[in-house]
């Protein structure tokens, strides 16, 4: 059965581009060009993925995203943002977006991001447990990550991470003991069109590593020379 994608986009040319290319990949597409109508459709029908523009008539994308997450909707959402609009990206991720695409974008990037989010979401269902309140949580050693709240708890104390540090940690913790290349981290966390170098990844990992290694030994991020990084816990450390 085809996976269903809701596109909420009021710019006709972009909406047609999204619809055409995703349809060609075998997805079942529904396009809505008004914010309130898009919210209603997302809240009342079942979709595998939502692609959501930020600037919309009737209700903007942040309002839609916030309301859907408050209702408990778990459907993965990719937001569309303007190039270099870092504040939009950060705000969208805090509201519960799963990924973002900056405009203008290439068809290859669009298809890759859609496929990655769908694949990651399906994998997440088997990786995450739920606490007594029904919140998703993934644990590694003394570390607990709450992806829906963008929170990280280490040794029962909350630790403050920057948005990109959180995304790096979440990607690594879902692959314990597996080497993740710098290119993979760059593409997943910063996006295919990011013009910065791999030094950006190294700086964020270095900062993240220091925060994780304070007063605990059960979780650490190992460097693999010339390749990338892997997250190691006491349960998967080589003996």
Secondary structure, DSSP 4 states (H G I P E B T S, - for coil): -PPEEEEE---HHHHHHHHHHHHHTT-EEEEE-SHHHHHHHHHHS--SEEEEESS-SSS-HHHHHHHHHHTT---EEEEEEETT-HHHHHHHHHHT-SEEEEES--HHHHHHHHHHHHHHHHHHHHH-EE-TTS-EEEEETTEEEETTTTEEEETTEEE---HHHHHHHHHHHTTTT--EEHHHHIIIII-TT--S-THHHHHHHHHHHHHHHTT--SEEEEEETTTEEEEEETTTS--
